[in-house]
Amino acid sequence: MHQMIFVNLPVADVARSREFFTGLGYSFDEQMCQDGTALAMELGPNMYAMLLSRELFGTFHEQRTAAPDQVEVLTCLSAGDRDEVDALVDKAVAGGGIQVRHEENGDWMYGRSYADLDGHIWEIMWMDPQKAAAAGAFG
């Protein structure tokens, strides 16, 4: 199994992204941040979202980078409970993000999604695995 994860995302303004995500309570591993071109946002132990200037992001691949108005990836992150989901998404919307989805499945799953300043979709969800299994959610 993997020991670390790095989700690389292109952003238009690295400083603005730092301000937005700092407002949501995220911190950054400064050892992996590059002056004005890359941020290593800490999502959890050994889990990072690398927020890269569009120019730097383009050096990591040979294909065309998705345009800012296109969705190329949806990043789903867990929350401890429904209140944590609401608190984080509400902060994101207050900071300039846009709510894009709200999902509720009985008493076993709850989630909301927002688009950040660059249109990247972040799904924040809470799930009770035992109740989900009892409801047949896993097949």
A tleap script that builds the chain and sets N, CA, C and O, in Angstrom:
source leaprc.protein.ff14SB
mol = sequence {
  NMET HIE GLN MET ILE PHE VAL ASN LEU PRO
  VAL ALA ASP VAL ALA ARG SER ARG GLU PHE
  PHE THR GLY LEU GLY TYR SER PHE ASP GLU
  GLN MET CYS GLN ASP GLY THR ALA LEU ALA
  MET GLU LEU GLY PRO ASN MET TYR ALA MET
  LEU LEU SER ARG GLU LEU PHE GLY THR PHE
  HIE GLU GLN ARG THR ALA ALA PRO ASP GLN
  VAL GLU VAL LEU THR CYS LEU SER ALA GLY
  ASP ARG ASP GLU VAL ASP ALA LEU VAL ASP
  LYS ALA VAL ALA GLY GLY GLY ILE GLN VAL
  ARG HIE GLU GLU ASN GLY ASP TRP MET TYR
  GLY ARG SER TYR ALA ASP LEU ASP GLY HIE
  ILE TRP GLU ILE MET TRP MET ASP PRO GLN
  LYS ALA ALA ALA ALA GLY ALA PHE CGLY
}
set mol.1.N position { 0.828 -1.186 0.000 }
set mol.1.CA position { 0.000 0.000 0.000 }
set mol.1.C position { 0.874 1.253 0.000 }
set mol.1.O position { 2.061 1.206 0.323 }
set mol.2.N position { 0.274 2.338 -0.360 }
set mol.2.CA position { 0.976 3.613 -0.464 }
set mol.2.C position { 1.203 4.220 0.914 }
set mol.2.O position { 0.405 4.024 1.830 }
set mol.3.N position { 2.277 4.943 1.049 }
set mol.3.CA position { 2.633 5.575 2.322 }
set mol.3.C position { 2.260 7.047 2.383 }
set mol.3.O position { 2.102 7.611 3.465 }
set mol.4.N position { 2.119 7.677 1.198 }
set mol.4.CA position { 1.811 9.101 1.133 }
set mol.4.C position { 0.917 9.341 -0.077 }
set mol.4.O position { 0.852 8.514 -0.986 }
set mol.5.N position { 0.225 10.489 -0.079 }
set mol.5.CA position { -0.529 10.893 -1.256 }
set mol.5.C position { -0.312 12.385 -1.486 }
set mol.5.O position { -0.312 13.192 -0.556 }
set mol.6.N position { -0.127 12.719 -2.764 }
set mol.6.CA position { 0.008 14.106 -3.191 }
set mol.6.C position { -0.990 14.319 -4.324 }
set mol.6.O position { -0.818 13.766 -5.411 }
set mol.7.N position { -2.016 15.104 -4.085 }
set mol.7.CA position { -2.977 15.469 -5.127 }
set mol.7.C position { -2.499 16.804 -5.675 }
set mol.7.O position { -2.494 17.805 -4.958 }
set mol.8.N position { -2.096 16.825 -6.946 }
set mol.8.CA position { -1.565 18.039 -7.565 }
set mol.8.C position { -2.675 18.776 -8.300 }
set mol.8.O position { -3.378 18.193 -9.125 }
set mol.9.N position { -2.827 20.062 -7.995 }
set mol.9.CA position { -3.884 20.865 -8.597 }
set mol.9.C position { -3.312 22.189 -9.093 }
set mol.9.O position { -2.559 22.847 -8.377 }
set mol.10.N position { -3.668 22.582 -10.320 }
set mol.10.CA position { -3.211 23.880 -10.814 }
set mol.10.C position { -4.055 25.011 -10.229 }
set mol.10.O position { -5.274 24.891 -10.104 }
set mol.11.N position { -3.390 26.107 -9.875 }
set mol.11.CA position { -4.109 27.270 -9.357 }
set mol.11.C position { -3.626 28.531 -10.075 }
set mol.11.O position { -2.477 28.608 -10.508 }
set mol.12.N position { -4.505 29.501 -10.194 }
set mol.12.CA position { -4.182 30.747 -10.895 }
set mol.12.C position { -3.323 31.676 -10.038 }
set mol.12.O position { -2.455 32.376 -10.561 }
set mol.13.N position { -3.560 31.686 -8.731 }
set mol.13.CA position { -2.866 32.621 -7.848 }
set mol.13.C position { -2.517 31.878 -6.556 }
set mol.13.O position { -3.384 31.651 -5.713 }
set mol.14.N position { -1.265 31.506 -6.408 }
set mol.14.CA position { -0.811 30.702 -5.270 }
set mol.14.C position { -1.056 31.430 -3.947 }
set mol.14.O position { -1.517 30.818 -2.984 }
set mol.15.N position { -0.757 32.713 -3.892 }
set mol.15.CA position { -0.948 33.481 -2.650 }
set mol.15.C position { -2.425 33.531 -2.263 }
set mol.15.O position { -2.768 33.387 -1.090 }
set mol.16.N position { -3.281 33.731 -3.231 }
set mol.16.CA position { -4.732 33.780 -2.968 }
set mol.16.C position { -5.233 32.418 -2.485 }
set mol.16.O position { -6.092 32.345 -1.607 }
set mol.17.N position { -4.694 31.337 -3.061 }
set mol.17.CA position { -5.069 29.998 -2.615 }
set mol.17.C position { -4.638 29.758 -1.173 }
set mol.17.O position { -5.379 29.166 -0.388 }
set mol.18.N position { -3.431 30.222 -0.827 }
set mol.18.CA position { -2.959 30.075 0.560 }
set mol.18.C position { -3.922 30.786 1.514 }
set mol.18.O position { -4.308 30.227 2.541 }
set mol.19.N position { -4.302 31.999 1.177 }
set mol.19.CA position { -5.212 32.771 2.025 }
set mol.19.C position { -6.560 32.062 2.174 }
set mol.19.O position { -7.094 31.969 3.279 }
set mol.20.N position { -7.111 31.561 1.062 }
set mol.20.CA position { -8.402 30.877 1.090 }
set mol.20.C position { -8.352 29.642 1.979 }
set mol.20.O position { -9.200 29.479 2.856 }
set mol.21.N position { -7.369 28.770 1.765 }
set mol.21.CA position { -7.314 27.523 2.516 }
set mol.21.C position { -6.860 27.728 3.961 }
set mol.21.O position { -7.235 26.950 4.838 }
set mol.22.N position { -6.066 28.753 4.219 }
set mol.22.CA position { -5.727 29.091 5.607 }
set mol.22.C position { -7.000 29.480 6.348 }
set mol.22.O position { -7.179 29.130 7.514 }
set mol.23.N position { -7.881 30.204 5.668 }
set mol.23.CA position { -9.165 30.585 6.260 }
set mol.23.C position { -10.055 29.407 6.586 }
set mol.23.O position { -10.953 29.516 7.421 }
set mol.24.N position { -9.811 28.272 5.928 }
set mol.24.CA position { -10.578 27.058 6.216 }
set mol.24.C position { -9.932 26.231 7.327 }
set mol.24.O position { -10.480 25.212 7.747 }
set mol.25.N position { -8.772 26.672 7.796 }
set mol.25.CA position { -8.112 25.980 8.892 }
set mol.25.C position { -6.983 25.053 8.472 }
set mol.25.O position { -6.421 24.355 9.316 }
set mol.26.N position { -6.637 25.028 7.188 }
set mol.26.CA position { -5.551 24.166 6.736 }
set mol.26.C position { -4.206 24.828 7.006 }
set mol.26.O position { -4.099 26.053 7.059 }
set mol.27.N position { -3.183 23.995 7.175 }
set mol.27.CA position { -1.819 24.496 7.309 }
set mol.27.C position { -0.986 23.944 6.163 }
set mol.27.O position { -1.451 23.110 5.386 }
set mol.28.N position { 0.251 24.420 6.068 }
set mol.28.CA position { 1.119 24.088 4.957 }
set mol.28.C position { 2.460 23.586 5.461 }
set mol.28.O position { 2.982 24.088 6.457 }
set mol.29.N position { 3.014 22.605 4.780 }
set mol.29.CA position { 4.358 22.122 5.081 }
set mol.29.C position { 5.320 23.038 4.341 }
set mol.29.O position { 5.529 22.890 3.137 }
set mol.30.N position { 5.901 23.979 5.063 }
set mol.30.CA position { 6.723 25.015 4.440 }
set mol.30.C position { 7.964 24.445 3.768 }
set mol.30.O position { 8.505 25.065 2.853 }
set mol.31.N position { 8.424 23.274 4.205 }
set mol.31.CA position { 9.592 22.664 3.567 }
set mol.31.C position { 9.301 22.251 2.126 }
set mol.31.O position { 10.215 22.152 1.307 }
set mol.32.N position { 8.034 22.011 1.822 }
set mol.32.CA position { 7.668 21.596 0.470 }
set mol.32.C position { 7.025 22.720 -0.332 }
set mol.32.O position { 6.610 22.503 -1.470 }
set mol.33.N position { 6.936 23.903 0.235 }
set mol.33.CA position { 6.384 25.049 -0.489 }
set mol.33.C position { 7.516 25.742 -1.237 }
set mol.33.O position { 8.634 25.852 -0.734 }
set mol.34.N position { 7.211 26.205 -2.444 }
set mol.34.CA position { 8.201 26.940 -3.237 }
set mol.34.C position { 7.723 28.377 -3.386 }
set mol.34.O position { 6.525 28.636 -3.501 }
set mol.35.N position { 8.635 29.270 -3.382 }
set mol.35.CA position { 8.334 30.697 -3.441 }
set mol.35.C position { 7.383 31.077 -4.571 }
set mol.35.O position { 7.786 31.219 -5.726 }
set mol.36.N position { 6.133 31.236 -4.216 }
set mol.36.CA position { 5.138 31.720 -5.158 }
set mol.36.C position { 4.681 30.745 -6.229 }
set mol.36.O position { 3.852 31.101 -7.066 }
set mol.37.N position { 5.206 29.510 -6.224 }
set mol.37.CA position { 4.815 28.572 -7.283 }
set mol.37.C position { 4.164 27.296 -6.768 }
set mol.37.O position { 3.483 26.611 -7.531 }
set mol.38.N position { 4.353 26.956 -5.491 }
set mol.38.CA position { 3.815 25.697 -4.982 }
set mol.38.C position { 3.538 25.772 -3.489 }
set mol.38.O position { 4.316 26.333 -2.717 }
set mol.39.N position { 2.414 25.194 -3.108 }
set mol.39.CA position { 2.036 25.062 -1.698 }
set mol.39.C position { 1.775 23.597 -1.405 }
set mol.39.O position { 1.148 22.899 -2.202 }
set mol.40.N position { 2.252 23.136 -0.270 }
set mol.40.CA position { 1.982 21.769 0.175 }
set mol.40.C position { 0.966 21.864 1.315 }
set mol.40.O position { 1.335 22.008 2.481 }
set mol.41.N position { -0.315 21.782 0.958 }
set mol.41.CA position { -1.378 21.905 1.949 }
set mol.41.C position { -1.570 20.563 2.641 }
set mol.41.O position { -1.760 19.539 1.984 }
set mol.42.N position { -1.520 20.573 3.969 }
set mol.42.CA position { -1.625 19.349 4.744 }
set mol.42.C position { -3.090 18.954 4.931 }
set mol.42.O position { -3.880 19.703 5.505 }
set mol.43.N position { -3.436 17.761 4.432 }
set mol.43.CA position { -4.793 17.231 4.566 }
set mol.43.C position { -4.893 16.247 5.716 }
set mol.43.O position { -5.990 15.980 6.206 }
set mol.44.N position { -3.787 15.715 6.147 }
set mol.44.CA position { -3.708 14.731 7.216 }
set mol.44.C position { -2.308 14.167 7.219 }
set mol.44.O position { -1.460 14.620 6.450 }
set mol.45.N position { -2.044 13.182 8.071 }
set mol.45.CA position { -0.701 12.592 8.103 }
set mol.45.C position { -0.314 12.046 6.721 }
set mol.45.O position { -0.976 11.160 6.182 }
set mol.46.N position { 0.752 12.586 6.173 }
set mol.46.CA position { 1.287 12.142 4.875 }
set mol.46.C position { 0.301 12.296 3.723 }
set mol.46.O position { 0.384 11.567 2.734 }
set mol.47.N position { -0.634 13.242 3.843 }
set mol.47.CA position { -1.602 13.514 2.772 }
set mol.47.C position { -1.526 15.007 2.453 }
set mol.47.O position { -1.685 15.857 3.329 }
set mol.48.N position { -1.279 15.300 1.177 }
set mol.48.CA position { -1.092 16.694 0.768 }
set mol.48.C position { -1.868 17.012 -0.502 }
set mol.48.O position { -2.023 16.171 -1.387 }
set mol.49.N position { -2.345 18.236 -0.568 }
set mol.49.CA position { -2.814 18.800 -1.827 }
set mol.49.C position { -1.713 19.768 -2.239 }
set mol.49.O position { -1.434 20.740 -1.537 }
set mol.50.N position { -1.099 19.497 -3.367 }
set mol.50.CA position { -0.061 20.377 -3.889 }
set mol.50.C position { -0.740 21.400 -4.791 }
set mol.50.O position { -1.207 21.062 -5.879 }
set mol.51.N position { -0.793 22.625 -4.348 }
set mol.51.CA position { -1.415 23.710 -5.093 }
set mol.51.C position { -0.311 24.394 -5.882 }
set mol.51.O position { 0.500 25.133 -5.324 }
set mol.52.N position { -0.290 24.142 -7.180 }
set mol.52.CA position { 0.812 24.562 -8.038 }
set mol.52.C position { 0.366 25.641 -9.008 }
set mol.52.O position { -0.750 25.598 -9.527 }
set mol.53.N position { 1.244 26.615 -9.254 }
set mol.53.CA position { 0.925 27.582 -10.292 }
set mol.53.C position { 0.642 26.796 -11.568 }
set mol.53.O position { 1.193 25.714 -11.769 }
set mol.54.N position { -0.203 27.332 -12.418 }
set mol.54.CA position { -0.548 26.624 -13.665 }
set mol.54.C position { 0.718 26.329 -14.476 }
set mol.54.O position { 0.812 25.286 -15.122 }
set mol.55.N position { 1.676 27.233 -14.443 }
set mol.55.CA position { 2.908 27.038 -15.195 }
set mol.55.C position { 3.697 25.844 -14.645 }
set mol.55.O position { 4.141 24.984 -15.407 }
set mol.56.N position { 3.869 25.796 -13.320 }
set mol.56.CA position { 4.606 24.688 -12.713 }
set mol.56.C position { 3.857 23.375 -12.917 }
set mol.56.O position { 4.467 22.356 -13.242 }
set mol.57.N position { 2.547 23.393 -12.730 }
set mol.57.CA position { 1.737 22.188 -12.930 }
set mol.57.C position { 1.974 21.614 -14.335 }
set mol.57.O position { 2.090 20.400 -14.501 }
set mol.58.N position { 2.045 22.487 -15.336 }
set mol.58.CA position { 2.231 22.058 -16.711 }
set mol.58.C position { 3.550 21.357 -16.970 }
set mol.58.O position { 3.679 20.634 -17.958 }
set mol.59.N position { 4.538 21.555 -16.096 }
set mol.59.CA position { 5.836 20.886 -16.288 }
set mol.59.C position { 5.817 19.431 -15.834 }
set mol.59.O position { 6.780 18.704 -16.080 }
set mol.60.N position { 4.753 18.989 -15.182 }
set mol.60.CA position { 4.672 17.633 -14.661 }
set mol.60.C position { 4.009 16.656 -15.631 }
set mol.60.O position { 3.915 15.465 -15.333 }
set mol.61.N position { 3.553 17.137 -16.777 }
set mol.61.CA position { 2.866 16.245 -17.722 }
set mol.61.C position { 2.999 16.772 -19.141 }
set mol.61.O position { 3.398 17.915 -19.364 }
set mol.62.N position { 2.657 15.918 -20.091 }
set mol.62.CA position { 2.781 16.267 -21.504 }
set mol.62.C position { 1.452 16.710 -22.126 }
set mol.62.O position { 1.454 17.271 -23.221 }
set mol.63.N position { 0.333 16.475 -21.465 }
set mol.63.CA position { -0.981 16.812 -22.009 }
set mol.63.C position { -1.341 18.267 -21.732 }
set mol.63.O position { -0.625 18.983 -21.032 }
set mol.64.N position { -2.449 18.677 -22.291 }
set mol.64.CA position { -2.968 20.025 -22.060 }
set mol.64.C position { -3.592 20.066 -20.653 }
set mol.64.O position { -4.345 19.162 -20.290 }
set mol.65.N position { -3.294 21.072 -19.885 }
set mol.65.CA position { -3.898 21.243 -18.562 }
set mol.65.C position { -5.349 21.655 -18.739 }
set mol.65.O position { -5.670 22.497 -19.577 }
set mol.66.N position { -6.222 21.054 -17.942 }
set mol.66.CA position { -7.645 21.390 -18.020 }
set mol.66.C position { -7.844 22.883 -17.797 }
set mol.66.O position { -7.169 23.495 -16.970 }
set mol.67.N position { -8.768 23.454 -18.536 }
set mol.67.CA position { -9.090 24.871 -18.387 }
set mol.67.C position { -9.737 25.102 -17.026 }
set mol.67.O position { -10.343 24.189 -16.465 }
set mol.68.N position { -9.614 26.319 -16.490 }
set mol.68.CA position { -10.185 26.605 -15.172 }
set mol.68.C position { -11.692 26.327 -15.057 }
set mol.68.O position { -12.183 26.115 -13.949 }
set mol.69.N position { -12.426 26.324 -16.159 }
set mol.69.CA position { -13.867 26.079 -16.082 }
set mol.69.C position { -14.230 24.603 -16.297 }
set mol.69.O position { -15.402 24.277 -16.481 }
set mol.70.N position { -13.234 23.713 -16.273 }
set mol.70.CA position { -13.473 22.286 -16.436 }
set mol.70.C position { -13.155 21.560 -15.134 }
set mol.70.O position { -12.281 21.980 -14.375 }
set mol.71.N position { -13.880 20.457 -14.880 }
set mol.71.CA position { -13.601 19.639 -13.706 }
set mol.71.C position { -12.816 18.426 -14.173 }
set mol.71.O position { -13.276 17.662 -15.022 }
set mol.72.N position { -11.630 18.257 -13.612 }
set mol.72.CA position { -10.800 17.116 -13.971 }
set mol.72.C position { -10.708 16.105 -12.830 }
set mol.72.O position { -10.484 14.917 -13.060 }
set mol.73.N position { -10.881 16.579 -11.613 }
set mol.73.CA position { -10.792 15.694 -10.451 }
set mol.73.C position { -11.747 16.204 -9.380 }
set mol.73.O position { -11.979 17.407 -9.261 }
set mol.74.N position { -12.289 15.289 -8.613 }
set mol.74.CA position { -13.116 15.631 -7.457 }
set mol.74.C position { -12.408 15.008 -6.258 }
set mol.74.O position { -12.231 13.791 -6.205 }
set mol.75.N position { -12.008 15.823 -5.312 }
set mol.75.CA position { -11.293 15.331 -4.137 }
set mol.75.C position { -12.273 15.213 -2.981 }
set mol.75.O position { -12.878 16.199 -2.559 }
set mol.76.N position { -12.423 13.995 -2.475 }
set mol.76.CA position { -13.351 13.738 -1.370 }
set mol.76.C position { -12.552 13.543 -0.088 }
set mol.76.O position { -11.631 12.729 -0.039 }
set mol.77.N position { -12.907 14.289 0.936 }
set mol.77.CA position { -12.245 14.211 2.233 }
set mol.77.C position { -13.275 13.922 3.315 }
set mol.77.O position { -14.389 14.445 3.283 }
set mol.78.N position { -12.894 13.092 4.263 }
set mol.78.CA position { -13.821 12.731 5.329 }
set mol.78.C position { -13.861 13.802 6.409 }
set mol.78.O position { -12.928 14.587 6.578 }
set mol.79.N position { -14.966 13.803 7.126 }
set mol.79.CA position { -15.152 14.679 8.283 }
set mol.79.C position { -15.617 13.815 9.448 }
set mol.79.O position { -16.143 12.720 9.246 }
set mol.80.N position { -15.426 14.303 10.648 }
set mol.80.CA position { -15.774 13.530 11.835 }
set mol.80.C position { -17.261 13.397 12.079 }
set mol.80.O position { -17.712 12.416 12.672 }
set mol.81.N position { -18.035 14.386 11.622 }
set mol.81.CA position { -19.486 14.332 11.798 }
set mol.81.C position { -20.136 15.367 10.882 }
set mol.81.O position { -19.454 16.102 10.168 }
set mol.82.N position { -21.465 15.408 10.916 }
set mol.82.CA position { -22.210 16.336 10.056 }
set mol.82.C position { -21.852 17.796 10.337 }
set mol.82.O position { -21.726 18.599 9.412 }
set mol.83.N position { -21.692 18.130 11.607 }
set mol.83.CA position { -21.374 19.510 11.967 }
set mol.83.C position { -20.036 19.943 11.372 }
set mol.83.O position { -19.884 21.085 10.940 }
set mol.84.N position { -19.067 19.027 11.350 }
set mol.84.CA position { -17.761 19.335 10.766 }
set mol.84.C position { -17.891 19.567 9.260 }
set mol.84.O position { -17.235 20.449 8.707 }
set mol.85.N position { -18.737 18.775 8.598 }
set mol.85.CA position { -19.003 18.980 7.170 }
set mol.85.C position { -19.538 20.390 6.952 }
set mol.85.O position { -19.015 21.151 6.138 }
set mol.86.N position { -20.584 20.720 7.690 }
set mol.86.CA position { -21.218 22.035 7.520 }
set mol.86.C position { -20.257 23.178 7.834 }
set mol.86.O position { -20.221 24.172 7.110 }
set mol.87.N position { -19.485 23.045 8.900 }
set mol.87.CA position { -18.581 24.125 9.301 }
set mol.87.C position { -17.547 24.399 8.213 }
set mol.87.O position { -17.288 25.556 7.881 }
set mol.88.N position { -16.958 23.349 7.658 }
set mol.88.CA position { -15.921 23.542 6.650 }
set mol.88.C position { -16.493 24.105 5.355 }
set mol.88.O position { -15.927 25.038 4.785 }
set mol.89.N position { -17.599 23.554 4.888 }
set mol.89.CA position { -18.177 24.040 3.635 }
set mol.89.C position { -18.712 25.462 3.808 }
set mol.89.O position { -18.573 26.287 2.905 }
set mol.90.N position { -19.314 25.754 4.948 }
set mol.90.CA position { -19.781 27.123 5.198 }
set mol.90.C position { -18.619 28.115 5.165 }
set mol.90.O position { -18.755 29.204 4.608 }
set mol.91.N position { -17.465 27.747 5.762 }
set mol.91.CA position { -16.285 28.616 5.719 }
set mol.91.C position { -15.810 28.807 4.285 }
set mol.91.O position { -15.447 29.913 3.886 }
set mol.92.N position { -15.813 27.715 3.507 }
set mol.92.CA position { -15.362 27.796 2.115 }
set mol.92.C position { -16.239 28.757 1.320 }
set mol.92.O position { -15.735 29.579 0.555 }
set mol.93.N position { -17.543 28.649 1.502 }
set mol.93.CA position { -18.473 29.525 0.777 }
set mol.93.C position { -18.294 30.974 1.237 }
set mol.93.O position { -18.297 31.890 0.414 }
set mol.94.N position { -18.139 31.184 2.533 }
set mol.94.CA position { -17.933 32.540 3.051 }
set mol.94.C position { -16.628 33.143 2.540 }
set mol.94.O position { -16.514 34.361 2.407 }
set mol.95.N position { -15.635 32.279 2.249 }
set mol.95.CA position { -14.347 32.753 1.771 }
set mol.95.C position { -14.257 32.919 0.264 }
set mol.95.O position { -13.191 33.237 -0.262 }
set mol.96.N position { -15.360 32.710 -0.433 }
set mol.96.CA position { -15.363 32.910 -1.880 }
set mol.96.C position { -15.591 31.663 -2.698 }
set mol.96.O position { -15.698 31.734 -3.923 }
set mol.97.N position { -15.670 30.508 -2.035 }
set mol.97.CA position { -15.975 29.268 -2.747 }
set mol.97.C position { -17.456 29.214 -3.091 }
set mol.97.O position { -18.238 30.061 -2.659 }
set mol.98.N position { -17.833 28.203 -3.876 }
set mol.98.CA position { -19.228 28.046 -4.295 }
set mol.98.C position { -19.702 26.647 -3.928 }
set mol.98.O position { -19.059 25.661 -4.290 }
set mol.99.N position { -20.819 26.550 -3.212 }
set mol.99.CA position { -21.370 25.234 -2.911 }
set mol.99.C position { -21.896 24.624 -4.207 }
set mol.99.O position { -22.607 25.285 -4.964 }
set mol.100.N position { -21.548 23.369 -4.459 }
set mol.100.CA position { -21.970 22.736 -5.705 }
set mol.100.C position { -22.852 21.507 -5.511 }
set mol.100.O position { -23.507 21.063 -6.454 }
set mol.101.N position { -22.876 20.954 -4.300 }
set mol.101.CA position { -23.674 19.747 -4.108 }
set mol.101.C position { -23.941 19.527 -2.624 }
set mol.101.O position { -23.150 19.917 -1.766 }
set mol.102.N position { -25.073 18.895 -2.348 }
set mol.102.CA position { -25.460 18.521 -0.990 }
set mol.102.C position { -26.066 17.133 -1.100 }
set mol.102.O position { -26.978 16.918 -1.899 }
set mol.103.N position { -25.574 16.193 -0.314 }
set mol.103.CA position { -26.069 14.820 -0.386 }
set mol.103.C position { -26.345 14.289 1.011 }
set mol.103.O position { -25.560 14.477 1.940 }
set mol.104.N position { -27.470 13.629 1.129 }
set mol.104.CA position { -27.830 13.034 2.411 }
set mol.104.C position { -28.473 11.684 2.146 }
set mol.104.O position { -29.430 11.582 1.378 }
set mol.105.N position { -27.944 10.653 2.782 }
set mol.105.CA position { -28.488 9.302 2.646 }
set mol.105.C position { -28.856 8.776 4.026 }
set mol.105.O position { -28.047 8.142 4.703 }
set mol.106.N position { -30.070 9.047 4.420 }
set mol.106.CA position { -30.554 8.568 5.707 }
set mol.106.C position { -29.674 9.021 6.854 }
set mol.106.O position { -29.194 10.154 6.876 }
set mol.107.N position { -29.470 8.131 7.799 }
set mol.107.CA position { -28.672 8.481 8.971 }
set mol.107.C position { -27.252 7.933 8.875 }
set mol.107.O position { -26.546 7.866 9.881 }
set mol.108.N position { -26.820 7.535 7.661 }
set mol.108.CA position { -25.492 6.936 7.545 }
set mol.108.C position { -24.501 7.713 6.682 }
set mol.108.O position { -23.306 7.420 6.722 }
set mol.109.N position { -24.960 8.695 5.902 }
set mol.109.CA position { -24.019 9.480 5.111 }
set mol.109.C position { -24.545 10.891 4.884 }
set mol.109.O position { -25.736 11.108 4.660 }
set mol.110.N position { -23.624 11.832 4.948 }
set mol.110.CA position { -23.964 13.233 4.737 }
set mol.110.C position { -22.758 13.908 4.104 }
set mol.110.O position { -21.627 13.713 4.550 }
set mol.111.N position { -22.995 14.691 3.079 }
set mol.111.CA position { -21.884 15.373 2.448 }
set mol.111.C position { -22.309 16.638 1.731 }
set mol.111.O position { -23.459 16.794 1.322 }
set mol.112.N position { -21.365 17.521 1.593 }
set mol.112.CA position { -21.544 18.748 0.814 }
set mol.112.C position { -20.256 18.978 0.041 }
set mol.112.O position { -19.173 18.610 0.495 }
set mol.113.N position { -20.381 19.585 -1.120 }
set mol.113.CA position { -19.217 19.868 -1.948 }
set mol.113.C position { -19.153 21.352 -2.247 }
set mol.113.O position { -20.174 22.034 -2.335 }
set mol.114.N position { -17.920 21.841 -2.403 }
set mol.114.CA position { -17.738 23.230 -2.810 }
set mol.114.C position { -16.652 23.293 -3.882 }
set mol.114.O position { -15.778 22.430 -3.957 }
set mol.115.N position { -16.730 24.318 -4.692 }
set mol.115.CA position { -15.677 24.625 -5.652 }
set mol.115.C position { -14.811 25.714 -5.029 }
set mol.115.O position { -15.324 26.711 -4.520 }
set mol.116.N position { -13.499 25.519 -5.072 }
set mol.116.CA position { -12.600 26.529 -4.526 }
set mol.116.C position { -12.437 27.683 -5.513 }
set mol.116.O position { -13.160 27.756 -6.506 }
set mol.117.N position { -11.515 28.562 -5.252 }
set mol.117.CA position { -11.333 29.753 -6.077 }
set mol.117.C position { -10.944 29.435 -7.516 }
set mol.117.O position { -11.148 30.256 -8.410 }
set mol.118.N position { -10.382 28.243 -7.746 }
set mol.118.CA position { -9.985 27.827 -9.090 }
set mol.118.C position { -10.970 26.834 -9.700 }
set mol.118.O position { -10.718 26.300 -10.780 }
set mol.119.N position { -12.085 26.582 -9.023 }
set mol.119.CA position { -13.099 25.683 -9.543 }
set mol.119.C position { -12.869 24.221 -9.209 }
set mol.119.O position { -13.632 23.369 -9.664 }
set mol.120.N position { -11.838 23.897 -8.424 }
set mol.120.CA position { -11.610 22.512 -8.019 }
set mol.120.C position { -12.707 22.111 -7.037 }
set mol.120.O position { -13.048 22.871 -6.131 }
set mol.121.N position { -13.249 20.923 -7.222 }
set mol.121.CA position { -14.340 20.445 -6.371 }
set mol.121.C position { -13.774 19.676 -5.178 }
set mol.121.O position { -12.971 18.756 -5.338 }
set mol.122.N position { -14.206 20.068 -3.990 }
set mol.122.CA position { -13.830 19.416 -2.736 }
set mol.122.C position { -15.108 18.882 -2.109 }
set mol.122.O position { -15.987 19.656 -1.729 }
set mol.123.N position { -15.215 17.585 -2.001 }
set mol.123.CA position { -16.374 16.955 -1.379 }
set mol.123.C position { -15.992 16.621 0.058 }
set mol.123.O position { -15.019 15.908 0.303 }
set mol.124.N position { -16.759 17.138 0.992 }
set mol.124.CA position { -16.529 16.874 2.411 }
set mol.124.C position { -17.678 15.993 2.874 }
set mol.124.O position { -18.844 16.379 2.787 }
set mol.125.N position { -17.339 14.798 3.369 }
set mol.125.CA position { -18.404 13.858 3.718 }
set mol.125.C position { -18.144 13.164 5.048 }
set mol.125.O position { -17.008 12.960 5.476 }
set mol.126.N position { -19.256 12.815 5.673 }
set mol.126.CA position { -19.243 12.011 6.887 }
set mol.126.C position { -20.036 10.752 6.592 }
set mol.126.O position { -21.072 10.800 5.930 }
set mol.127.N position { -19.543 9.629 7.087 }
set mol.127.CA position { -20.256 8.370 6.889 }
set mol.127.C position { -20.069 7.487 8.113 }
set mol.127.O position { -18.986 7.434 8.696 }
set mol.128.N position { -21.132 6.798 8.494 }
set mol.128.CA position { -21.078 5.788 9.537 }
set mol.128.C position { -20.973 4.448 8.802 }
set mol.128.O position { -21.978 3.971 8.276 }
set mol.129.N position { -19.794 3.830 8.749 }
set mol.129.CA position { -19.610 2.607 7.964 }
set mol.129.C position { -20.525 1.451 8.372 }
set mol.129.O position { -20.977 0.692 7.515 }
set mol.130.N position { -20.797 1.313 9.647 }
set mol.130.CA position { -21.663 0.222 10.098 }
set mol.130.C position { -23.094 0.414 9.604 }
set mol.130.O position { -23.715 -0.528 9.112 }
set mol.131.N position { -23.614 1.625 9.732 }
set mol.131.CA position { -24.968 1.895 9.243 }
set mol.131.C position { -25.019 1.829 7.732 }
set mol.131.O position { -26.024 1.396 7.169 }
set mol.132.N position { -23.947 2.254 7.056 }
set mol.132.CA position { -23.906 2.181 5.587 }
set mol.132.C position { -23.956 0.730 5.129 }
set mol.132.O position { -24.674 0.398 4.186 }
set mol.133.N position { -23.198 -0.131 5.793 }
set mol.133.CA position { -23.208 -1.550 5.447 }
set mol.133.C position { -24.578 -2.153 5.680 }
set mol.133.O position { -25.065 -2.932 4.860 }
set mol.134.N position { -25.202 -1.798 6.790 }
set mol.134.CA position { -26.542 -2.311 7.096 }
set mol.134.C position { -27.565 -1.851 6.067 }
set mol.134.O position { -28.540 -2.553 5.801 }
set mol.135.N position { -27.342 -0.666 5.486 }
set mol.135.CA position { -28.249 -0.125 4.483 }
set mol.135.C position { -27.974 -0.681 3.087 }
set mol.135.O position { -28.691 -0.366 2.137 }
set mol.136.N position { -26.921 -1.518 2.965 }
set mol.136.CA position { -26.591 -2.113 1.669 }
set mol.136.C position { -25.773 -1.203 0.765 }
set mol.136.O position { -25.730 -1.413 -0.447 }
set mol.137.N position { -25.127 -0.197 1.337 }
set mol.137.CA position { -24.383 0.770 0.530 }
set mol.137.C position { -23.155 0.184 -0.157 }
set mol.137.O position { -22.677 0.753 -1.138 }
set mol.138.N position { -22.645 -0.912 0.319 }
set mol.138.CA position { -21.418 -1.468 -0.228 }
set mol.138.C position { -21.655 -2.691 -1.099 }
set mol.138.O position { -20.758 -3.509 -1.296 }
set mol.139.N position { -22.866 -2.807 -1.615 }
set mol.139.CA position { -23.130 -3.902 -2.548 }
set mol.139.C position { -23.761 -5.035 -1.897 }
set mol.139.O position { -24.048 -6.039 -2.548 }
savepdb mol mol.pdb
quit
